Amino acid sequence: MPWKGRSGMKSKITVTKSFLPPMEEYVQKIEALWDSHWITNMGGYHKELEKELRNFLGVPQFSLMVNGHMALELAIQAMGFPEGGEVITTPFTFISTTHAIVRNKLVPVFCDIKLSDYTIDEECIEALITEKTVAILPVHVYGNICNVDKINEIAEKYNLKVIYDAAHAFGESYRRMGIGNFGDASVFSFHATKVFSTIEGGGIAFSEERFYNRLYNLKNFGIRSEELVVEVGANAKMNEFCAAMGLCNLKYVEDNIKERERRVARYRENLSSIQGLVLPGFDQEEVQYSYGYFPVLFSPEILGEGARDNVFAELRANNIFARKYFYPITADQACFKNKYKNEPLRRARYAGDNILSLPLYPDLPLEAVDSITSIIETCCRGTIEGHCSQPQKKFGGGGWNADRQGDYFDIFRIQSTGAGCISESFGV
């Protein structure tokens, strides 16, 4: 049955929904701004939120920024890399990750991903390193944590910096350590769609105290006093209204994560028996998740080419707005004018062609989850039972391991050739 709200009409369900605190809490918080008239330029709420986030994330240092993209761009800039330096990164991410590299006049070198968790394939990184390589920029995609131990080993071996895009991993931990403790810096987004929101916002976690001063300069035009500008900087300061929202929202994060987990459990319960779906396992060892996303891979080997797009269209016809997250992959976006079209990124493109991120937020009604999964089940069972076009194989033979469908697993065996990890045998 299509989901209907209290009015009885078919209600719109978006892929995410901004969490807002009780209005009276926020109004009470911002009333003080009418007294001080200090509404930007590192005011009291800015300083308070920066401190609270440092404690919440369990990191030594933290710099608050106007948004996640500027946080990433300035984190890269603060490293002082030479123009033309190469940064090994993933193409399976939001476009901001790649833009931040390019806007720093650096060269993105795309590394393929693992289909087990959609993060960068650490076994392929070393073959991409050249004399121009300056850094590795992995992404904790969908809140799945990269292999931080192996990446750190590679970085130390070649004297490279590591900057993690942790936009999807706020509030997560690995081995009881906040995820912002890994690499030389970890960058977070506090956009309205995230697990934790300041309306717009972001921040950078790091360990070296001197890095804080560099970031302060870069986000504040390089101004250190009324008469002293020490370097060329940008304007990436968070205003007091956003900081106030962050302070209000932070107290609800842990409860919201629990509510997200309940929706995830319902999705898994409803979808786990449907052949041809690969569901997120949330089962990496020693990882505490924040359940920001629920990506589902629609296997073309079982469901046929275009199965994801068919489900996407059927959901939209029922006023349910899932998202093809990420399609196309960043390397194939129009802005790069086919520059990377021949890059061996088969697994990333496979994921981009077949994954759909389903609606997920703390107050998503469980009945709405049931409606979403019912539509998906109808579409998928119709395909399997021959009501739709015959499924076609993709990437050759090998087929699907039906005993493991519904779980996170690597569809492909990877054979490292020492030349960019481009040789693959398919099947399980």
C-alpha positions in Angstrom: 0.0 0.0 0.0 1.3 3.5 -0.8 2.3 5.4 2.3 -0.3 7.9 3.4 0.1 10.6 6.1 -2.5 11.7 8.6 -4.5 13.5 6.0 -5.1 10.2 4.1 -3.3 11.7 1.1 -0.2 10.1 -0.4 2.6 11.9 1.6 5.9 12.8 0.1 8.9 10.9 1.6 12.3 12.3 0.9 15.6 10.4 1.1 16.4 12.4 4.2 14.8 15.0 6.4 16.5 17.7 8.5 16.2 17.2 12.2 15.2 20.3 14.1 15.1 20.7 17.9 12.0 22.0 19.6 11.4 25.5 18.2 11.3 27.1 21.7 14.8 25.7 22.5 16.3 27.3 19.5 14.4 30.6 20.0 15.6 30.7 23.5 19.2 30.1 22.4 19.2 32.8 19.8 17.5 35.5 21.9 20.8 36.4 23.4 22.1 37.4 20.0 19.6 40.3 20.0 21.4 41.5 23.1 25.0 41.1 22.0 24.5 41.7 18.2 27.5 39.4 17.8 26.2 37.1 15.1 29.4 36.1 13.3 33.3 36.3 13.5 33.9 33.5 16.0 31.4 34.5 18.6 30.5 32.8 21.8 28.3 30.1 20.3 31.0 29.3 17.7 33.6 28.8 20.4 31.3 26.8 22.6 30.3 24.5 19.7 33.9 24.0 18.7 34.7 22.8 22.2 31.6 20.6 22.5 32.3 18.9 19.2 35.9 18.3 20.2 34.7 16.5 23.3 31.8 14.7 21.6 34.1 13.4 18.8 36.9 12.6 21.2 39.6 14.3 19.2 42.6 16.4 20.3 41.9 19.4 18.1 38.9 20.7 16.2 38.3 23.6 13.9 34.7 24.7 13.1 33.9 25.7 9.5 31.0 27.3 7.5 30.4 24.0 5.6 31.8 20.6 4.9 33.2 21.5 1.5 35.2 24.5 2.7 36.4 22.4 5.6 37.8 19.8 3.1 39.2 22.5 0.7 41.0 24.3 3.5 42.2 21.1 5.1 44.0 20.3 1.9 45.2 23.8 1.4 46.6 23.9 5.0 48.9 20.9 4.1 50.9 23.1 1.7 51.1 20.7 -1.2 52.9 21.8 -4.3 50.7 22.7 -7.4 50.2 19.7 -9.6 50.7 17.2 -6.8 48.7 14.0 -7.1 46.1 12.9 -4.5 44.9 9.3 -4.6 41.2 9.2 -3.9 37.9 7.4 -4.6 35.5 8.2 -7.4 32.6 6.8 -5.4 31.8 9.9 -3.3 29.9 13.2 -3.4 31.4 15.6 -6.0 32.7 17.9 -3.3 35.5 15.5 -2.5 36.9 15.7 -6.0 36.3 19.4 -6.4 38.2 20.2 -3.2 41.3 18.5 -4.7 41.0 20.2 -8.1 40.3 23.7 -6.6 43.6 23.3 -4.7 45.3 22.9 -8.1 46.1 19.3 -7.4 45.4 16.2 -9.5 42.9 13.5 -8.4 44.2 10.0 -9.1 41.2 7.7 -8.9 41.4 4.3 -7.2 38.7 1.7 -7.5 36.6 0.6 -4.6 35.7 -2.6 -2.8 32.2 -3.9 -3.3 32.2 -5.2 0.2 31.8 -1.8 1.8 32.2 0.7 -1.2 35.3 2.3 0.4 38.6 2.8 -1.5 40.4 -0.5 -2.2 43.5 -0.2 -0.1 45.1 -3.0 -2.0 45.1 -0.9 -5.2 46.5 2.3 -3.7 50.2 1.4 -3.7 50.3 0.7 -7.5 49.0 4.3 -8.1 51.8 6.1 -6.2 54.2 8.1 -8.3 56.9 10.7 -7.5 54.2 13.3 -7.7 51.9 11.7 -5.1 51.4 13.9 -2.0 48.4 12.5 -0.2 45.7 9.9 0.0 42.1 11.1 0.4 39.8 8.2 1.3 36.1 8.5 2.1 34.1 6.7 4.9 31.3 6.0 2.4 27.8 5.5 3.9 29.5 5.5 7.3 31.6 2.4 6.3 35.0 2.9 7.7 38.0 2.6 5.4 40.9 0.3 6.2 42.6 2.9 8.3 45.4 0.6 9.4 46.5 -0.4 5.9 46.2 3.1 4.6 48.3 4.4 7.5 50.9 1.8 6.7 51.1 2.9 3.1 51.2 6.5 4.0 54.1 6.0 6.4 56.0 3.9 3.9 55.8 6.6 1.2 55.7 9.7 3.5 52.2 10.8 2.4 49.6 12.8 4.1 46.1 11.2 4.8 43.0 13.3 4.8 39.8 11.5 5.5 36.5 12.7 4.2 34.3 11.7 7.2 31.2 13.5 6.1 29.2 10.3 6.4 30.7 9.2 9.6 29.8 11.7 12.3 29.5 10.1 15.7 31.2 6.8 14.6 34.1 5.1 16.3 36.6 2.4 15.5 38.2 0.4 18.3 36.4 2.8 20.7 38.2 5.7 19.2 36.3 8.5 17.5 36.7 8.3 13.8 38.2 11.7 13.6 41.4 10.4 15.2 42.7 8.7 12.1 44.9 10.2 9.4 46.5 13.7 9.5 43.0 15.2 9.4 39.3 14.1 9.2 36.7 16.4 7.7 33.0 16.4 8.7 29.9 17.9 7.2 27.1 19.3 9.3 24.7 19.9 6.4 21.0 19.9 7.0 20.8 16.3 5.6 23.4 14.8 8.0 23.1 12.8 11.2 24.2 16.0 13.0 23.3 19.4 11.5 24.1 23.0 12.1 21.9 23.9 9.0 25.1 24.4 7.1 28.4 23.7 8.7 31.5 21.5 8.8 34.7 21.0 10.7 38.1 19.4 10.8 39.5 17.1 13.4 43.3 16.8 13.7 46.0 16.2 16.3 48.7 18.9 15.8 48.0 22.1 17.7 49.9 24.2 15.2 47.4 23.1 12.5 44.7 25.0 14.3 46.4 28.3 13.8 46.8 27.7 10.1 43.2 26.8 9.7 42.2 29.8 11.7 44.1 32.0 9.2 42.6 30.3 6.2 39.0 30.6 7.3 39.4 34.2 8.4 41.1 36.0 5.5 44.5 35.4 7.3 43.5 38.2 9.8 45.2 38.0 13.2 44.4 41.5 14.4 42.9 44.8 13.1 46.2 45.7 11.4 47.8 42.3 10.6 46.9 39.9 7.8 49.5 37.1 7.8 48.4 35.2 4.7 45.9 35.0 2.0 42.8 33.3 3.3 39.1 32.7 2.6 35.9 33.3 4.6 34.8 30.0 6.1 33.6 31.1 9.5 30.4 29.6 10.9 27.9 32.2 12.0 26.2 32.3 15.4 22.8 31.2 14.2 24.2 28.0 12.8 26.4 27.4 15.9 23.3 27.9 18.1 21.4 25.3 16.0 24.4 22.9 16.4 24.4 23.3 20.2 20.6 22.6 20.3 20.9 19.6 18.0 24.0 18.0 19.6 22.0 16.9 22.7 19.7 14.8 20.5 22.3 13.0 18.3 22.6 9.8 20.3 18.8 9.4 20.6 18.5 10.1 16.8 21.1 7.4 16.0 19.1 4.9 18.0 16.0 5.8 16.0 17.9 5.5 12.8 19.0 2.0 13.8 15.4 1.0 14.4 14.6 2.0 10.8 17.6 0.2 9.5 16.5 -3.0 11.3 13.0 -2.7 9.8 14.5 -2.3 6.3 16.7 -5.3 6.8 13.9 -7.4 8.2 11.6 -6.6 5.2 14.2 -6.9 2.4 16.6 -9.7 3.5 14.6 -12.4 1.8 14.4 -10.7 -1.6 16.7 -12.3 -4.1 19.1 -10.0 -5.9 19.5 -7.3 -3.2 22.7 -6.5 -1.5 21.9 -4.8 1.8 24.3 -2.9 4.1 25.6 -5.2 6.8 26.8 -2.6 9.4 29.0 -5.4 10.5 32.6 -4.1 10.3 34.6 -5.3 13.3 34.9 -2.9 16.2 32.9 -0.1 14.4 30.1 1.8 16.1 27.8 3.2 13.4 25.6 6.3 13.2 23.3 4.8 10.5 23.3 7.8 8.2 22.4 5.9 5.0 20.7 2.7 3.8 22.2 1.9 0.4 20.8 -1.1 -1.5 22.5 -2.7 -4.5 20.1 -4.1 -7.1 22.1 -7.0 -8.7 21.8 -6.8 -12.5 22.9 -10.5 -12.6 19.6 -11.5 -10.9 17.3 -8.6 -11.6 18.5 -7.4 -15.0 20.0 -4.3 -16.3 18.2 -1.1 -15.1 16.5 -2.8 -12.1 17.7 0.0 -9.8 16.3 2.6 -12.2 13.0 0.8 -12.4 12.6 0.8 -8.6 13.7 4.4 -8.4 10.9 5.4 -10.9 8.3 3.3 -9.2 9.1 4.8 -5.8 8.9 8.3 -7.3 5.6 7.5 -8.8 4.4 6.8 -5.3 5.9 10.2 -4.0 8.9 8.4 -2.5 12.2 10.1 -3.3 15.2 7.7 -3.0 18.5 8.8 -4.4 21.0 7.3 -6.9 23.9 7.9 -4.5 26.4 8.1 -6.3 25.6 8.2 -9.9 27.4 9.0 -12.0 30.6 8.5 -10.1 32.6 11.7 -9.8 35.2 10.7 -12.4 32.4 10.5 -15.0 30.7 13.8 -14.2 30.3 16.3 -17.1 32.6 18.9 -15.6 35.6 16.7 -16.3 34.7 16.3 -20.0 35.5 12.6 -20.3 39.0 13.1 -18.9 38.8 10.0 -16.8 36.5 7.8 -19.0 39.2 5.2 -19.6 40.2 4.9 -16.0 39.8 1.3 -14.8 37.1 1.9 -12.2 34.8 -1.0 -13.0 33.7 -1.7 -9.5 32.9 2.0 -8.7 30.9 2.3 -11.9 29.1 -1.0 -11.1 28.1 0.4 -7.7 27.1 3.7 -9.2 24.9 2.0 -11.8 23.1 -0.2 -9.3 22.8 1.4 -5.9 19.8 3.2 -4.5 19.9 5.0 -1.2 16.6 4.6 0.6 14.9 7.2 2.8 16.2 7.2 6.3 15.8 9.7 9.2 14.9 9.4 12.9 11.1 10.0 12.6 10.5 8.1 9.4 7.4 6.2 10.2 7.9 2.4 10.3 4.8 2.1 8.2 6.5 4.2 5.6 9.4 1.8 5.6 7.0 -1.0 5.1 5.4 0.8 2.1 8.9 1.4 0.6 9.9 -2.2 1.0 6.6 -3.5 -0.4 7.1 -1.5 -3.6 10.7 -2.8 -3.9 9.6 -6.4 -3.3 6.8 -6.1 -6.0 9.3 -4.7 -8.5 12.0 -7.3 -7.8 9.7 -10.3 -7.6 8.1 -9.3 -10.9 11.5 -9.3 -12.6 12.6 -12.6 -11.1 9.3 -14.3 -12.0 9.6 -13.2 -15.6 7.1 -10.3 -15.6 9.9 -8.0 -16.8 12.7 -8.4 -19.3 15.1 -11.3 -19.0 18.1 -10.4 -16.7 21.3 -10.0 -18.6 24.8 -10.7 -17.3 27.1 -7.8 -16.7 30.9 -8.1 -16.7 30.8 -11.6 -18.0 30.0 -14.9 -16.3 30.3 -16.0 -12.7 26.8 -15.3 -11.6 25.5 -14.6 -8.1 26.0 -16.5 -4.9 22.4 -16.9 -3.7 23.4 -18.2 -0.3 25.0 -14.8 0.5 22.5 -12.5 -1.2 21.2 -9.8 1.1 24.5 -9.4 2.9 27.5 -7.2 2.3 30.1 -9.2 0.4 32.6 -8.7 -2.4 31.0 -9.8 -5.7 34.4 -9.9 -7.4 37.7 -11.5 -6.5 40.4 -8.9 -7.0 43.7 -10.0 -8.6 46.3 -7.3 -8.0 48.5 -7.0 -11.0 50.8 -4.3 -9.8 49.4 -2.0 -12.5 46.6 -0.2 -10.7 44.7 -3.3 -9.5 42.8 -3.5 -12.8 42.6 -7.3 -13.4 39.4 -8.8 -12.0 37.8 -12.2 -12.1 34.1 -12.2 -11.6 31.9 -14.5 -9.7 32.2 -15.9 -6.2 
